[in-house]
Each structure stands twice: as structure tokens, then as C-alpha cells.
Amino acid sequence: MTSTDELWRDLTAALNALEDAGEAVHFGSHQDASTGWHSVPYVVAGRRCRIEVEWDQAASAWRFLRS
């Protein structure tokens, strides 16, 4: 077992819990002038069709968008 196996298991459990709650999780990426033309990954709740989590390049971290 690697040092990150538990984190991957936790992520898997969280994604499955979101699916079970009817969130229909989807992943994508976008790039435009606001991202400096870098690809920025995001996570979408398909049922609501809005981005819930996005990669913040400046902070080098995932950011919850509805805080």
C-alpha cells in the first residue's frame, strides 16, 4: 500500500456518495484568456449543471466555488 492509497479510497467513497445522492458527478476542463490559456480542471454536479469545484492555479489547490 502506498502513502496515498487511503486518500484515493476516501475520494472514491466521496464520489460514490455524491452519485448515490443523485449528483451525477462529471469532470471536465476549460481554458480561455482568464486562465492564461492553461487547461483548468473542474468538477460538475450534472443534475444542477454547474461547476462545484475548480482547480485554482494561483493557490495550487482545489477550490469549492459555493463557499
Backbone hydrogen bonds, N-H to C=O, Kabsch-Sander energy under -0.5 kcal/mol:
donor,donor_aa,acceptor,acceptor_aa,energy
5,D,2,T,-1.2
8,W,4,T,-2.2
9,R,5,D,-2.3
10,D,6,E,-2.4
11,L,7,L,-2.5
12,T,8,W,-2.5
13,A,9,R,-2.5
14,A,10,D,-2.5
15,L,11,L,-2.7
16,N,12,T,-2.3
17,A,13,A,-2.3
18,L,14,A,-2.2
19,E,15,L,-2.2
20,D,16,N,-2.8
21,A,17,A,-1.6
22,G,19,E,-1.9
23,E,18,L,-2.6
26,H,44,V,-2.3
28,G,42,Y,-2.0
30,H,40,V,-1.8
35,T,32,D,-1.4
36,G,33,A,-1.4
37,W,32,D,-2.5
38,H,35,T,-1.2
40,V,30,H,-2.8
42,Y,28,G,-2.4
43,V,53,V,-2.7
44,V,26,H,-3.2
45,A,50,R,-1.8
46,G,23,E,-0.6
46,G,24,A,-2.3
46,G,44,V,-1.0
47,R,23,E,-1.3
48,R,45,A,-0.9
49,C,45,A,-1.7
50,R,45,A,-0.9
52,E,43,V,-2.6
53,V,43,V,-1.5
54,E,63,R,-2.3
55,W,41,P,-2.3
56,D,61,A,-2.9
57,Q,55,W,-0.8
60,S,56,D,-1.5
61,A,56,D,-1.4
63,R,54,E,-2.7
65,L,52,E,-2.6
67,S,64,F,-0.6
